[in-house]
Amino acid sequence: MPRRFCLILLGLCTLASPALLAEAPALLAKALQRWTAGQGDMAFTQQTRGFHDDGAVKDERVERYDPSLPDSRRWRLIEVNGIAATDEQRRKWELRKNGRPRRKVDESPSEYLDLDHAALIGETPKDARFRIPVRPEARRLLDVEDIDVVITVDKQTGSVADIGAAQREPILVLLGLARITDLDVDLRIKPNDEDSPATPDEVESGSTARVKISKLGRSVEYNWSDFKRVTPFAGN
């Protein structure tokens, strides 16, 4: 997965630290504080597809990432080209993938999301929808004006109900060497039990994120699903 886009995607999942919420709309601020209180890393399933010039699928992998596991097991290969991975394929791929240093999301989402300028764009008796602009500082990574980030807050529970992001036009990245041709994030949040406020809200089954990138004539698509909040592995 492209590291910079991964950071932005996880930033959408993590959203904000309490220090960023002073100027945000009150309802949104409360919902983000609740989400942040249960903050943790995300486990997910990733589908990676490469394409030929004519648009036909060239190769495909399905893999699972779980940061609650030790480094040697955090990535697991599941399928290759629609067939269950063999023991040899898993051994080679996982040895290479898990041998790389674990990368932490050490950049704050405040580098991407401008909560101070969040705007209410829709409201019903049940929920409220806010558009949050991406900070201009992120221009060094991509053309942020072509990205819409929308967060829906459930009024009754006071929790984040949906996190969405989409693009209006192809987005140039990597100093113009590549471009994002398709971007769609739809994370639906399942509120926890009111009797267990310390339990973090989970991402609902069926939530997805997708990005398609064209780099030097090579087109690759990443699809993420089966999100789950986990406690990061703390061992050596």
N, C-alpha and C positions, 0 to 999 in steps of 0.2 A: 504494500500500500504506500503511495507517496507520503513521505513524512509530514510535509507541510499541510497537505489536505487532511491527513489523519488528525493533526493537532486542531484544525478548525472544526472537524466533525466532533471530536471529543470535547472541544470547547462548547459546542452546542449542547452536548449531553451534560457537561459539568455546569455550564452557564455562568456562574459568578460567585465570587466570595462576598461575605456580608459587607465588606468595606466598600464595595462598588454600588451599593443599593441606595445610598442616601438620596439621590435625586430621581430615582426611578419612580413611576407611578406606584401609589401605595399598595394596590392590589397585586401588581406584578412583583413589587419588592417582597411582600410577604410570601408569595408563592415561591420565589427564588430562594428565599431564606430557608423555607421548608425543604426544598429540593437539596440545597447545599448541606443542610444538617445531616443528610444521609449519604454524603458524598463518598464515592469509592470508584475503583476502576471498573471498566466495562469489559466483560467477556462477550465475544460475538463470533458468528460464523461468517466467513468471507469466501465469496465466489469470485475467482479471477478468470477472465476470459480474454484471450488474444484473438485478433481478427485478421483475415487476409484483406488485400486491397479491394476485393469485390464485396466485402461485408460478411462473408461466410466465417463461421467460427473456426479458428486455427487450432486452439488448444484451450483446455478448461481445467481448473482445479477447484476443489472445495476443501477448505481448511478451517480449523477452529482455533481461536486464540483465547486463552484463559490466564490472566495475570495472577490468579490466586495460586497457580501451580509453580513449582520450582522452574528455574530457567531452562533446564534440560527437557521440560515437558510442556512449556507454555503454548507452543504451537504444535498442532496435530494434523497431519494430512489425512483427509477422509476419502476423497475421490479424485481420480484423474480421468478426464475425458468421459465422464458419465459412468465409470466403472470403479468399484471399491478398490482403493489403493492396495497394492501388494505389500507384503512385509518388507521387501527390498526397496520398493519406492518410498515407503514411509521412513525406513532407516536412513536412506541417503538424504531425502529432503529435510527431515526433522533434524538430522545432525547438522546440516548446513544452516538451516533457519534458526534453530535454537542455539547455535554456536555464536551467533552475533550478540553483541552486548544488548541487554534490555534497555529499551528507550523509554524514558519517563516523559510525561507531558509536563514539562517544567515551565512552559510559557503560560501565563495567566490568560483566561478567556477575555480579560479586559483589553488585551492587545488586539482583539478582533471585534468584540461586540460593544457598541456605544449605548449603554443602558441609560445614560443621562438624557438621550434624545429619543427614547422609546415613545411611540405614539399609539393611542387607542384607535383602531381602525374598524372595529365592529363589536357590537354588544347585544346580548340577548338576556332574558331573565336568568338563564343558566350559566353563561360564560362570557368572557371578554377576550378579544383578540388584540394583540399588540404587535406592531412591526418595529423591529429593532435594527437600526442601521449598523453596518459593519464599519469599524473605525477607518478613517482615511489612512492611518499608519499601515494598514494591511495592504496598501497599494503596491508595496514592494514585493508582495507575494502574488496578488492577482487583482483583476479589475473589479473592485468591490461594488461599484455602482450597478453592476448587472446581477447582484445577488439580493434576493428577498429572504429575510429571516422573520418568521412569524411564530409567536408563542401564544397559546390559548390557555387561559386560567379558568378553572372551575370555581364559580363564585361560592357555591355551597360548601365545598371542602377547602377552598382557599389554596388549592394545589395546582401545579402545572398539569394540564390535561393533554397538551400536544405541542411538539416542537417541529417546525417545518422549515425547509429551505429549498429554494428553487432558483434557477437562473432565467434571465430574459433573453440573453444573447450568449454566444460562445465566449468563454473567458480565457484571456491569455494568461499564462503562468510561466515560471522559469525564464523570465526576461524575454518572453515571446517565443521561446523555443518549443513550447507545447501549449495546448489549449484544452480547456474543459468544454466538451461539446454537449454533455448532458449531465445535469445535476438534479437530484431529487431526494430530499430527506423528509421522512414522515415517521416521527417517533411519538407514539401514543402512550401516555403515562397512566398506569393503574395506581390510584391512590391507596395508601395503606389503611389499615384498620384505625379508626379514631381512638380505639383503646390501646393502640401501640404506636404512639407518635414518634418514638425513637427509631422505628423500622423504616428504612428508606423506601420511597416510592419506586416501583419497578416499571420497566418499559414493557408494554403489553406485547403479547404474542401477535405476530403479523406486522409489526413495525419494521420499516426497511429504510435503507439509505443506498443511493446509487450514484456513481460518478463514472463518466466515460472520458478518457483522456487520449488525445492524439499527440504523439511526440515523434518528431523526425519521420513522419510517415507511418508510424506504428500505432495502431489503435488498440487500447486496452480498456476493459470495463471491470469495475469493482462493484460487487453487490454485498451489502452487509445485512444480516438478519440475526434472529435469536439472541437479542441483547439481554444481558443479565449483569446486574451490579454484583461485584465481588470484592472481597477484602484482598488487597495485594499481598502476595507472598512476602514474608518478612525474613525468611531464613537466608542462609549463606549459599 
